[in-house]
Amino acid sequence: MRYLLFLAPIAFAACGDRSEPTAPVEPPGDSRADAAPTIELSLVDYRRRLANTALSGGATTVFDITADAFSHEAPNLRGLQLARHEAGDAAFEAEFQTDPNALNAGLGPVFDNVSCEACHEGDGRGRPPVGAEPFESMLFRASIAGRTPQGGPVPVPGGLGGQLQLSAIAGFAPDASASIAYHDSTGTFADGTTYTLQVPRYSLVGVRTPLPHGVLFSPRVAPAVFGLGLLEAVSEVEVLAIAALQAVTREVSGRPNYVWDAVLKRTTLGRFGWKANTPNLFQQAAGAYNGDMGVTSSLFPAESCEGAGPECARHAPEVPDQTVADAAFYTRTLGVPARRSLDDPVAIRGETLFYQSGCANCHVPTLRTGVLAGVPEVSNQVIHAYTDLLTHDMGPDLADKRPDFLASGQEWRTAPLWGVGLIQAVNGHNNLLHDGRARSLLEAVLWHGGEATAARDRVRRLSATDRAALVVFLSSL
């Protein structure tokens, strides 16, 4: 009961901010009508007040703004927990080989990369290739119409499976080759300033086996992997409470994605992946070994190319459960970079605009974790990930038209914003959204549609000075 009393005022405040800002400012646009609709409360904005801290990850927060910002263990790890984290770090970096006698044998027959670290460089974000670069940190989910008995996407027949791998071992053909071309789409802010968005078009050539009619595919860049244990520890009660309260605001209405838990053999809340299609980090790690590296485990014993040749036949698992668990524990116990610029008046202005524009309706600033068994370091923490772990209709411009369990072809999970200002330092780019099409924070906002249309349009009505302030705030997270 005490937990529910803590939860309720947090959830209300997150979905409708009408609190007084820390410094007197005018709302964006020409009138109060531009401000996001909210729920009037006598309570202070609890979630926003709690978020006014450097401790984005609670006790797991780390203070580093260099290229290593995403790669530190949580500072509250000790003893055997720290040793296990280090074992997971080694598993995360291990490169798989085609040599059956190698220490990390089992790569392929088809694959996208050779290790976890190769996609998640510095434990950070991937990006689309530039020019003739290979697809090193971007993949293509694939399926056909319908649902599996577990409610998920139906794999593409003919040995292509649920992901198109773009590399293969010697003597075996990759699933396909891919390329991206962009064309420009221009728009105008209310003050007359023009902007340009790059619209991607994807092409698949050299497909190993003919694609059936109507195949659905979805390009996705590798997300950052820090702080995931904290998100795993957020209770389902908290997530559902936020969904219920969003419905009251009438502007956004996030939905939980319920997905198949391959460990528990039942449907559970999805938390991870661009469409919240994965329920826990063990399954996330096992799925990445299988789909990204062609490495089988007890959880996913079949090669994705099963049926395409003798190389793809069933065989003993290639990675032990302990290694999968260690890799999952590594991502579960990475520290979260601290928020910065708390006393910067420009960042404070930008934060107020973030709330007044309605961005916090989905990018909820404060969550509280419950108890995650075996990981007390991430349990009972107040965190500031700026996500609701729900899926939202983002409109046709961002749609991949590929359903994933309950998430439609236009729905995406709200991406956490913590650490977003350090992607350039860690990964050398600012590519955002599920396929990296946005080249800056402001471009990412401008791509928002669907439920986020009203919030996006409030940002478009901001002055150049206010837009810059909003970016300064986001960059401080």
VOGU-3710 file (C-alpha; in Angstrom, 3 decimals, decimal comma):
1> mryllflapi> 0,000/0,000/0,000  2,814/2,392/0,771  4,172/1,756/-2,722  0,848/2,575/-4,340  0,634/5,817/-2,414  4,048/6,732/-3,792  3,099/5,654/-7,287  -0,164/7,522/-7,762  0,985/11,135/-7,335  4,025/10,439/-9,514
11> afaacgdrse> 1,947/9,070/-12,341  -0,546/11,932/-12,283  2,148/14,578/-12,374  3,975/12,915/-15,234  1,065/13,026/-17,597  0,057/16,595/-17,098  2,520/19,280/-16,034  1,120/22,636/-14,981  3,645/23,352/-12,234  5,355/26,680/-11,759
21> ptapveppgd> 8,752/26,766/-13,496  11,908/27,389/-11,545  12,281/30,793/-13,231  9,584/33,078/-14,696  9,118/32,270/-18,377  6,445/32,737/-20,988  4,843/29,662/-22,545  5,857/28,738/-26,103  3,948/30,364/-28,939  1,686/33,381/-28,834
31> sradaaptie> -0,791/32,331/-26,143  -1,509/29,980/-23,281  -3,565/27,966/-25,780  -0,264/26,622/-27,176  0,504/24,861/-23,890  -0,178/21,133/-23,644  -3,546/20,163/-22,124  -3,027/18,841/-18,610  -4,764/17,581/-15,525  -5,195/20,330/-12,924
41> lslvdyrrrl> -3,856/19,108/-9,594  -3,318/20,720/-6,208  -0,239/18,486/-5,842  3,116/19,825/-6,969  4,556/18,240/-10,076  6,170/15,404/-8,193  7,885/13,706/-11,093  9,433/16,899/-12,395  10,699/17,928/-8,987  12,269/14,521/-8,470
51> antalsggat> 13,937/14,754/-11,887  15,760/17,939/-10,880  18,859/15,973/-9,934  22,093/14,745/-11,416  21,263/11,200/-10,291  19,542/9,972/-13,447  20,136/6,353/-12,483  19,736/6,730/-8,746  22,554/4,892/-6,991  23,757/3,527/-10,356
61> tvfditadaf> 24,641/7,011/-11,654  28,147/7,614/-13,028  29,851/10,940/-13,696  31,692/10,813/-17,020  31,190/12,793/-20,225  33,911/11,100/-22,295  33,740/8,283/-24,836  33,489/5,877/-21,873  30,339/7,488/-20,468  28,086/4,493/-21,193
71> sheapnlrgl> 30,571/1,751/-20,249  30,993/2,008/-16,484  29,679/-0,559/-14,071  27,097/0,728/-11,628  29,101/2,245/-8,758  27,098/0,345/-6,135  28,294/-3,057/-7,427  30,523/-4,919/-5,012  32,217/-8,277/-4,586  30,703/-11,191/-6,517
81> qlarheagda> 28,262/-8,877/-8,298  31,141/-6,816/-9,660  33,001/-9,982/-10,679  29,936/-11,176/-12,559  29,611/-7,833/-14,294  33,205/-8,152/-15,464  32,519/-11,680/-16,730  29,558/-10,275/-18,628  31,756/-7,526/-20,044  34,074/-10,190/-21,457
91> afeaefqtdp> 31,099/-12,058/-22,938  29,753/-8,854/-24,452  33,083/-8,178/-26,185  33,835/-11,764/-27,269  34,047/-12,214/-31,055  32,560/-15,409/-32,431  34,504/-17,449/-34,973  33,705/-19,849/-37,801  36,466/-22,246/-36,708  34,685/-25,061/-34,829
101> nalnaglgpv> 37,745/-25,460/-32,602  37,896/-21,783/-31,603  37,045/-20,664/-28,079  33,994/-18,766/-29,344  32,922/-21,043/-32,159  29,521/-20,964/-33,820  29,345/-17,789/-35,929  26,738/-18,001/-38,692  25,996/-19,519/-41,136  24,363/-16,109/-41,613
111> fdnvsceach> 24,931/-13,182/-39,293  25,000/-9,399/-39,001  28,039/-8,999/-36,771  30,559/-10,989/-34,741  29,987/-9,695/-31,185  27,624/-7,655/-29,036  30,192/-4,877/-28,752  30,557/-4,658/-32,539  26,965/-3,400/-32,825  26,834/-1,500/-29,527
121> egdgrgrppv> 30,184/0,263/-29,700  31,009/1,795/-26,341  27,687/0,326/-25,137  26,051/3,065/-27,170  23,956/3,626/-30,274  24,415/2,370/-33,793  23,806/4,367/-36,956  22,989/3,812/-40,606  25,970/3,263/-42,902  27,368/6,233/-44,775
131> gaepfesmlf> 28,100/5,758/-48,454  29,544/2,317/-49,161  30,032/1,407/-45,491  28,703/-2,001/-44,415  25,660/-2,339/-42,177  27,623/-2,827/-38,961  25,148/-1,564/-36,369  21,850/-1,711/-38,211  19,623/-4,691/-38,967  16,399/-5,583/-40,753
141> rasiagrtpq> 13,597/-7,388/-38,941  11,427/-9,401/-41,327  8,105/-11,246/-41,243  5,016/-12,088/-43,234  1,391/-11,298/-42,438  -0,197/-13,120/-39,527  0,782/-14,113/-36,008  2,546/-17,090/-34,504  0,710/-19,186/-31,878  2,517/-17,043/-29,293
151> ggpvpvpggl> 1,178/-13,858/-30,876  4,392/-12,644/-32,498  5,417/-11,915/-36,096  5,534/-14,880/-38,483  9,098/-15,582/-39,751  9,759/-15,422/-43,474  9,747/-18,954/-44,919  12,546/-20,389/-47,014  15,196/-20,127/-44,318  15,098/-16,335/-43,952
161> ggqlqlsaia> 13,502/-16,253/-40,508  12,695/-13,124/-38,540  15,759/-11,083/-39,463  17,612/-10,622/-42,735  21,306/-11,206/-42,063  23,610/-9,365/-44,427  26,768/-11,464/-43,893  27,575/-15,159/-44,112  30,366/-17,638/-43,528  32,524/-18,768/-46,456
171> gfapdasasi> 30,573/-20,930/-48,873  27,156/-19,742/-47,720  25,219/-16,782/-49,126  23,924/-13,979/-46,881  20,184/-13,440/-46,764  20,481/-10,260/-48,844  22,434/-7,101/-49,519  20,937/-3,743/-48,597  21,339/-0,080/-49,399  19,807/3,206/-48,304
181> ayhdstgtfa> 19,043/6,269/-50,410  17,725/9,522/-48,983  15,674/12,346/-50,390  15,014/15,672/-48,713  11,728/16,845/-47,254  11,585/20,500/-46,281  9,406/22,326/-43,803  9,146/25,667/-42,056  9,027/26,723/-38,428  6,437/29,316/-37,441
191> dgttytlqvp> 9,101/32,031/-37,456  9,888/31,330/-41,120  13,074/29,334/-40,571  13,252/26,357/-42,907  14,424/22,868/-42,029  15,221/19,739/-43,990  14,538/16,136/-43,012  16,130/13,189/-44,804  13,623/10,529/-45,855  15,157/7,055/-46,211
201> ryslvgvrtp> 14,377/4,504/-48,871  15,670/0,982/-48,387  16,524/-1,488/-51,125  17,239/-5,195/-50,828  19,124/-6,963/-53,589  20,721/-10,368/-54,020  18,169/-12,054/-51,775  19,263/-15,651/-51,166  15,796/-17,040/-51,730  12,814/-15,310/-53,385
211> lphgvlfspr> 10,844/-13,185/-50,947  7,150/-14,058/-50,665  4,630/-11,438/-51,687  3,941/-8,863/-49,008  6,971/-9,534/-46,866  7,320/-6,948/-44,087  10,698/-5,646/-43,015  11,829/-3,021/-40,556  15,256/-1,341/-40,387  16,541/-0,748/-36,854
221> vapavfglgl> 19,766/0,643/-35,425  21,335/-0,801/-32,291  20,183/1,101/-29,177  22,374/2,013/-26,218  22,501/-0,707/-23,548  23,220/1,143/-20,293  20,589/1,381/-17,558  18,575/-1,564/-18,849  18,415/-3,321/-15,498  16,645/-0,320/-14,024
231> leavsevevl> 13,996/-0,474/-16,759  13,649/-4,213/-16,187  12,998/-3,484/-12,509  10,157/-0,979/-13,065  6,979/-2,693/-11,934  4,189/-3,542/-14,338  1,835/-1,735/-11,941  3,730/1,514/-12,527  3,691/1,118/-16,306  -0,034/0,368/-16,395
241> aiaalqavtr> -0,789/3,277/-14,075  0,947/5,648/-16,483  -1,035/4,188/-19,403  -4,305/4,708/-17,528  -3,460/8,284/-16,651  -2,351/9,138/-20,170  -5,786/8,139/-21,372  -7,257/10,816/-19,092  -5,183/13,559/-20,751  -6,845/12,766/-24,110
251> evsgrpnyvw> -3,723/13,852/-26,023  -1,661/10,667/-25,850  -2,653/7,124/-25,034  0,252/4,732/-24,729  -0,310/0,994/-24,814  1,670/-1,753/-23,127  2,935/-4,426/-25,492  2,341/-7,926/-24,177  4,783/-10,401/-25,668  5,880/-14,013/-25,383
261> davlkrttlg> 8,321/-14,754/-22,579  10,349/-17,685/-23,923  11,734/-18,440/-20,444  8,437/-18,467/-18,540  6,428/-19,790/-21,514  3,702/-17,214/-21,093  2,709/-13,738/-22,223  4,237/-10,894/-20,201  4,857/-7,157/-20,446  7,317/-6,151/-23,159
271> rfgwkantpn> 9,997/-3,632/-22,182  12,940/-3,771/-24,586  13,416/-3,257/-28,292  12,081/-0,505/-30,518  8,553/-1,882/-30,206  8,872/-3,230/-26,635  8,818/-6,725/-28,119  11,123/-8,374/-25,553  10,201/-8,966/-21,887  13,547/-9,411/-20,153
281> lfqqaagayn> 17,282/-9,049/-20,659  18,109/-12,775/-20,689  15,791/-13,221/-23,651  17,149/-10,036/-25,216  20,711/-11,370/-24,989  19,820/-14,846/-26,263  17,868/-13,322/-29,145  20,814/-11,118/-30,107  23,207/-14,068/-30,085  20,811/-15,964/-32,326
291> gdmgvtsslf> 19,577/-13,238/-34,655  22,654/-11,013/-34,882  25,474/-13,577/-34,723  23,848/-16,842/-35,760  24,778/-18,370/-32,395  22,306/-20,806/-30,901  21,427/-21,306/-27,225  19,058/-23,479/-25,225  16,442/-20,723/-25,458  16,777/-20,291/-29,227
301> paescegagp> 18,198/-23,619/-30,510  17,438/-23,120/-34,223  19,498/-21,182/-36,749  17,515/-18,418/-38,423  18,293/-20,073/-41,775  16,864/-23,420/-40,660  15,691/-25,339/-43,717  18,045/-23,611/-46,125  20,789/-26,233/-46,085  22,705/-28,716/-43,934
311> ecarhapevp> 24,711/-25,899/-42,333  21,434/-24,642/-40,863  20,278/-27,930/-39,327  19,647/-28,272/-35,586  22,705/-28,934/-33,435  23,919/-28,549/-29,877  23,694/-25,019/-28,443  26,733/-22,899/-29,326  26,657/-20,573/-26,333  26,037/-21,805/-22,779
321> dqtvadaafy> 23,211/-20,375/-20,702  25,743/-18,996/-18,221  27,364/-16,872/-20,933  23,970/-15,559/-22,017  23,136/-14,789/-18,405  26,474/-13,037/-17,875  25,971/-10,857/-20,965  22,477/-9,996/-19,740  23,831/-9,182/-16,278  26,392/-6,867/-17,858
331> trtlgvparr> 23,705/-4,752/-19,529  21,596/-5,032/-16,387  24,306/-3,436/-14,248  25,836/-0,744/-16,456  25,733/2,664/-14,823  23,679/5,593/-16,105  25,399/8,898/-16,979  24,510/11,808/-14,759  22,369/14,711/-15,874  24,289/17,939/-16,322
341> slddpvairg> 23,681/21,721/-16,479  21,167/21,737/-13,648  21,888/25,404/-12,873  22,191/26,590/-16,473  19,368/29,133/-17,071  19,151/28,164/-20,744  18,742/24,472/-19,850  16,153/25,415/-17,220  14,251/27,383/-19,846  14,463/24,400/-22,205
351> etlfyqsgca> 13,167/22,062/-19,526  10,110/24,258/-18,983  9,458/24,272/-22,723  9,822/20,467/-22,772  6,962/20,204/-20,292  4,820/22,958/-21,772  5,112/21,463/-25,246  3,769/18,139/-23,965  6,931/16,069/-24,506  6,803/14,725/-20,938
361> nchvptlrtg> 3,408/13,122/-21,568  5,288/10,175/-23,106  8,894/10,876/-22,088  7,941/10,548/-18,421  10,843/11,958/-16,405  10,641/9,876/-13,235  9,993/6,212/-12,518  10,570/4,093/-9,443  11,968/0,590/-9,726  10,648/-2,346/-7,775
371> vlagvpevsn> 12,665/-5,351/-6,671  14,606/-7,228/-9,354  15,566/-10,638/-8,032  19,307/-11,092/-7,686  20,102/-7,474/-8,520  19,584/-5,318/-5,432  21,721/-2,606/-7,047  18,878/-1,641/-9,425  16,042/-2,309/-6,988  14,042/0,422/-5,230
381> qvihaytdll> 15,668/3,282/-7,141  14,127/6,566/-8,257  15,303/6,974/-11,858  14,960/9,540/-14,622  14,955/7,701/-17,941  12,347/9,927/-19,672  10,289/7,028/-20,966  6,979/5,377/-20,122  7,898/1,940/-21,572  4,674/2,129/-23,596
391> thdmgpdlad> 4,106/2,040/-27,328  2,560/5,012/-29,095  1,185/5,648/-32,558  3,850/7,859/-34,134  2,037/8,415/-37,420  2,568/7,210/-40,988  5,881/8,973/-41,625  7,693/6,799/-39,077  5,627/3,655/-39,676  7,357/0,434/-40,663
401> krpdflasgq> 3,937/-1,209/-41,280  5,171/-4,316/-39,452  3,159/-5,359/-36,383  5,092/-6,879/-33,484  2,857/-8,645/-30,951  0,337/-5,953/-29,897  2,344/-3,052/-31,341  0,976/-1,960/-34,703  2,996/-0,946/-37,740  2,748/2,690/-36,612
411> ewrtaplwgv> 3,565/2,165/-32,947  6,958/2,502/-31,278  8,081/2,325/-27,672  8,950/5,689/-26,133  12,736/5,843/-26,353  14,533/6,706/-23,088  16,253/10,090/-23,275  18,857/9,637/-20,545  22,341/9,916/-22,030  21,064/11,340/-25,323
421> gliqavnghn> 23,365/14,342/-25,022  26,442/12,089/-24,868  25,897/10,029/-28,018  28,234/12,274/-29,996  30,988/11,823/-27,407  30,554/8,038/-27,250  29,622/7,115/-30,812  30,670/10,088/-32,923  27,248/10,852/-34,369  23,816/12,232/-33,451
431> nllhdgrars> 21,635/9,859/-35,457  18,348/9,230/-33,652  15,057/7,347/-34,016  14,648/3,652/-34,785  16,520/3,786/-38,084  18,846/6,700/-37,400  17,222/8,967/-39,990  17,187/11,997/-37,667  20,575/13,740/-37,616  19,926/15,850/-34,529
441> lleavlwhgg> 17,659/16,142/-31,523  15,505/18,747/-33,226  15,116/16,601/-36,350  13,984/13,729/-34,147  11,264/15,949/-32,660  10,145/17,068/-36,128  9,677/13,451/-37,243  7,124/12,875/-34,475  3,568/12,407/-35,703  0,459/10,532/-34,663
451> eataardrvr> -0,122/10,999/-30,931  2,886/13,321/-30,774  1,630/15,690/-33,492  0,381/18,341/-31,069  3,635/18,335/-29,083  5,676/18,513/-32,287  3,624/21,426/-33,579  4,130/23,340/-30,329  7,865/22,946/-30,851  7,495/24,173/-34,426
461> rlsatdraal> 5,864/27,322/-33,063  8,770/28,090/-30,738  11,157/30,922/-31,513  14,694/30,092/-32,594  15,943/31,023/-29,116  13,465/28,708/-27,447  14,220/25,854/-29,844  17,881/26,207/-28,977  17,028/26,164/-25,264  15,013/22,973/-25,701
471> vvflssl> 18,011/21,323/-27,355  20,298/22,507/-24,538  17,994/20,834/-22,016  17,806/17,572/-23,953  21,578/17,599/-24,372  21,960/17,827/-20,597  20,199/14,505/-19,970
//
